């Protein structure tokens, strides 16, 4: 799975947007170009995704080596991720909490 595909899956499942080849339709005649929603790269988008996922709980922090960690609980499932990128760690943890296989995404 590519990062772009993961972003589209999360936009559909979490944000409740319709995915088209070049944009996300958000309802109410609003749309967003696909390149404008990148939770795996943009911290603002990652927190937007996390807030919309409405987790029961979450925790995040960093370790001395610079690696960022996230633990998210959504609907009784827990997703965890570690990455040097904060947005990527948040996105991967949310995806894992939803049961999305993200082993091939670094």
Secondary structure, 3 states (H helix, E strand, C coil): CCHHHHHHHHHHHCCCCEECCCEEEEECCEEEEHHHCCCCCCHHHHHHHHHHHCCCEEEEEECCCCCEEEEEEECCEEEEEEECCHHHHHHHHHHHHCCCCCCCCC
